[in-house]
Amino acid sequence: MKKSILLITLVLILSLPLSVTALAQVQARIRIIQASNTGTTVDESLRDVYRELGSLFNFTSYRLMKDLDLNLVGNKPQTVPLHGNRSLEVTLVGEYKKMAELRLRIFRGGTTVLNTQVRLAPGRTVIVGGPKHGDGVAIFAISAGF
Amino acid sequence: MKDSCSRPLKLLGKYLDGEATDQEKELVGNHLRECQACQAELNSMKELRTLIATPVEEAARQEDFPWVWQKIERQIRAQEKPSWLQSLRERLSLSPFLRRRVWVPALAVALLVVAAAPFLLKITSSPAAASVVVYVESQTNNVMVYESETGPETAVVIWLFEEPGDESSPT
């Protein structure tokens, strides 16, 4: 009986830190896309994004500009420089019901033009777009794996 | 007193109480008819008994026996009634399930399931919750949030509307 109690207590103690620190680290994939009406090129690697955006916008071209993998650690922002004195800041702020909670901020010069917080299930993608990028716009396809 | 008195004298108490056998009664009776000393002894014993019996009978008459008996019964019941812990123990010990001590591994399994629940849920739960926008704010531009709920996958799009004047010169 005493051995059983000790074993159970040990299992409980060992399981606690694992569940709490499960999302201390998240791998975020950020694809920076230029969408424009110049040409009709859709990069092969952007088929999934095009499937979602094709019916929503009238852009004829989707070109992959950057494909980044960020190793996000809790509350430590990572900044991605963008076209035209802009930047994207990504921060892992926590976990909510098996989803990674990310704060995304877009800066133009020193000004925050967009501040948002999203929850990402593993393998799902959130699209953030709109900033000017040459003759088109920049689109960020952000997904998280953990 | 004579030597022949010793045996009848020993039997006088039983004789007086009516507990003597027929043979003893005959022996004492025959002796008393001949021995005045033993008759006197018997009479003194009778007087003594009367003397003791009278106040006892009087006290017994005055005593309320039903009330006393009720009191005794209450005390007996109070002593017989087991505490809740004792009755619980008795019930547990009577249960054949618990007597086999099956509950020890059962409790261990239950606790293990509780401990493993976070892992089990993580493995089995489908990501039913798609991407969710907690909040969006912009003090400089208009923003659109689009969430399509068609199909198995939910598309979430956050769109920042930039005016032509917002275009900064490329660096």
Interface residues (C-beta under 8 A of the other chain):
Chain A: M1 S4 L7 I8 V11 L12 S15 L18 S19 A22 E52 L53 L56 H83 G84 N85 R86 K97 K98 M99 E101 L104 I106 R108 G109 T111 T112 V113 L114 N115 T116 Q117 V118 R119 L120 A121 P122 G123 R124 T125 V126 I127 V128 G129 G130 P131 K132 G134 V137
Chain B: V104 P105 L107 A108 L111 L112 A115 A116 P118 F119 L121 K122 S125 P127 A129 A130 S131 V132 V133 V134 Y135 V136 E137 S138 Q139 T140 N141 V143 Y146 S148 E153 T154 A155 V156 V157 I158 W159 L160 F161 E162 D166 E167 S168 S169 P170 T171
